[in-house]
């Protein structure tokens, strides 16, 4: 199991994805998602960044590194992350065709490979991305690095000596609190925090912060596909509703047309 001596200078690594903006209606054409639209930082990753920044403001985390895997435009989400409070960024860049073929296991292997250099103590990630909704990468990074994980975190705290992490997570029955040894992976849920707005002075400062660029093809990570997408189509258009004269007609429509009873 991966272990390192925990000191007062914890390093947080935060994964941020360049995803289609949540205000954009996704369109599918010829079996492909039309991606020539506005992109922004994945909202759950924004929550993960805020969690790391809050720990830095408390003096628990010393350094924050934001990491993204994407095309050349993905550097924009690193600038947002650095405007929020990240100290530096790492951009694993590839052409759009290569990025489109990436699977969650490959992304997790990229983070595992970067760990050789970054040596993060805390890995913060959104619980899922809003474009593919896989909810895989944090768990896979935990498994590949063989370190503890706290998923769907709604509250995070560290012990005084910073060797133990307490994560409250949302489960079907309510809330569950875990005690994890550092280093660890945390996936962040919606109710963990409310991300701060980036101010103009911080946006300007972010432009001067360093971003290391690494080519996807040169990382030495196996990018062979393991999943084949057989079909991709847009959901059926919703039809308008109607009025019924009485309960009997409603039951008839539910039973014979909608077939839900």
N, C-alpha and C positions, 0 to 999 in steps of 0.2 A: 504494500500500500504506500502511495506517495505521501511523504511527511517531510516537513521542514521545521526548523526552529522558529517558533512564533515570537516576534518581537513587537516593539511599539510602532514600527513602521509598516503597517499592513498595506499591501497593494491590492487594489480592486481592479478586475478586468470586467468590462461591461460589453456585452454583445448588442449591437444595434443594427437593425435590418432596414435596408432601403426598400420600402414597400409602397404599393399603390396607395395614395392618400385615401383616408377613410371617408372623405366627402365625395369621392369619385365613384360613379356607377360603373362597375366592371362590365366590359363588353367582350363577347366571344365571337370571333370570326374565323371561319375555315378551321375550326378545331383548335384555335389558339387564342389566348387572352391578349387583347390589344393593350400593349404596355407603353405606347407612346402618349402617356398621360402624366399628370402630376404625380410625383412620388414624394414621400416624406418619411420621417422616422416612424417605425412601427410603434403604435401607442403603448403596448405593454413593455417594449424596450425603453421607452421614455420613462416609464415608472421605475424600471430597473436602474436607469441612470440617476433618477432623483434619489433612490434609496442609497446609492453609493455616495452621492454628494452630501446627503444628510449625515452620513457616518463620517465623512471627511470634515464637515463643519463641527462635529462633536470631538474631533481630535482622535478618532478611532482609526480612520484610514488616512494614510499619508499621501498616497498617489493613486490616481485613477487613469486607466488606459481604456479608451473606447476602441472597439474592433468591429469592422464591418467587412462583409464579403459581397462584392457586387461589381457592376460595371464602373466606368470612369465617373459617372454622375453620382455614384454612391458616396463619394467623398463629402457630399452636401450634408448627409446625416451625421458624419463625424464632426463637421463644423457646428451643427446644432448641439451635439453632445458636449463639445468643448465650450460652447457658449453657456451651457448649463453648469459646467464645472469640471469636466474632464481635463486632465493635464496634457494629454497627448493622444494621438490616434494611430491606429494601424489599419491600412486599407489593403485588403487582399483583392486584387483586381483581376478580372478576366473579361473577355468579350461577352456580349449578351448571349450568344449561342451556348457558351460554356456555362454561364450562370444559370440559364434556363434549365440545363440538364442536371444541376446540382440536386442531390437528395440530402435529406436531413443527416444521415449517417456520415456523408462526406463533409458536411459543414462541421459536425462534431469532431471529425478527425482533423480538420483544419485548426480548430481551437486547441485540440490536443497537441498538434505539432507546434503551434505558437507558444504553448506553455513551456517548451524547452527554452525559449528566450525570455518570455515575460515573467514566468515564475509567480503567477498570481496566488494570493492567499484566499481571496473571495472572488468567485465568478458570479456576476449578476446577469440574468437574462430575463426577458419577458417570458411569461408562461407559454406563449404561442405567438405566432405572427398572424396578422389579420388577413393575409392573402391566401395561404394554403392551410392554415389551421391545423398543422400537424402536431404541435405540442410534443416534440421529440427531443430537440437538441439539448436542453439542459440535462435531461436524464441520461442521454448518451454520453455527454461530456463527463458526467459523474462516473459512469461505468468505465469509460476508456482511461480516465485518470485514476480510477479506483479510490475516489474520495467521497465523503458523505454528500447527500443532497437534501435540500429542503424545498419542496415544490409547492406551488400555489400559495406563496407566503403572503400573509396579511399583516404580519408584524415581525420585526427583526430586532434583536438586541444581542450584545456581546458581554461576556464576563469581564471583570476588571482586568484580568491578565491577558485578555484577548485571545485566549486559547480555545474558548468554547462559544458556540453560537446558538442562541435560542431562536427558533423559527416557529411562529404560530401559523398554521396552515388551515385553509378552509376545506372541510370534507363534508360528505353528505349528511353526517349526523351532527355537524356543528363545527367546532374548532378543535384542532389537535396541536399540541406544543411538542416540538422535538428539540433535543439537545445534540448538537453536532460538533465534532472536533474540527478545528481549522487546520488545513484548508478545506473549503467546501463550495458547493454549487448551490445557488439560490435562484429559483424561478419565481418571478414576481406577479402577483395577482392584482386585480383591479383596485381593491380596497386597501392596498398597502400605503398609498399616498396620492397626493395630487401634484403632478409635475409643475414646476415653476415656469413662468413665462421667461423667455430669453430677452434681456434688455439690449438696447442698441450698443451701449459701451461694452457689454460682454460679447456681443456678436463681433465687434471690431477687434477685441482682444483675441478671440478665437482664431482669427485669420493669421495671427502671428505664432500660434502654437504649432509644434511639430507634428507632421503626419508621415509615418513610414509607409512606403508603398512596396508591397510584395506581390509578385506575379503568381497567380493561381497555379499555372503549369509548372512552376519551378519549386513548389513546396515539397514535392516528393510524396504527395498524398494520392492514394488510389482513387481515381475519379470514375472508375468503371460503373456504369449504371446497373442497378439491381432491380429496378422497378420499371415496367413498361406501361405508359399511359395508353390505354386502348381507345379511349374516347373522351372528349371534353366538349360539353355543350352548355348553353345557357339554360337556366330554369325556365319552365313554361310561363308564359305571360298569364298574370292573374286576370280572371274574367270578373265582370261587374256582378254585384249582388242583385237580389230581387226581393220582392215582397210576397208573403203568403197570406192567404185569407184566414186560415185558422190553424190550430195545432195539428189536426189530422193531415193537412197538406204538408206541413213542416216535417212531420214524421215520415210521410211518404217520400219526400225529396231526400231526406237523410238516409233512408233505407234503400231506395231504388236508384237514386242518381248519384249521391255522394258515397253511398255504400259504407257508411261509418257506423251504422247500427244494425 
